[in-house]
Amino acid sequence: MRILVVCGAGASSTFVALRLRRAAHAAGLDLTTSAGSGASLAVDIETADIVLVGPHLRSWLDEIRSFAGAKGVRVELLPEDIFKNDPDGTRALAIVTSAEPQTQH
């Protein structure tokens, strides 16, 4: 699974992406993470399965969901305190794993 974390300029998303990668590795999950900005989203989304959107981009959420949905990419809004209160990446990982589509048997 490929996760793209997007924020305004790409700096905060880098921290979330790194923490998320570490948490996934610790949990034995195979996923890749990358960080991007609102400006690079149109290009970066091409290699993503899920986009985690920084809370300060909430006003763009509908537009991002529309754009991503056309590409089959799931979008999740990160909570307001994710940058300060997720030092080990487990909260971001929980968002990703809860966003996974359920397989039908």
Secondary structure, DSSP 4 states (H G I P E B T S, - for coil): -EEEEEESSSHHHHHHHHHHHHHHHHTT---EEEEEETTTHHHHGGG-SEEEEPGGGGGGHHHHHHHHHTTT-EEEEPPTTTTTS-TTSHHHHHHHHHHSPPPP-
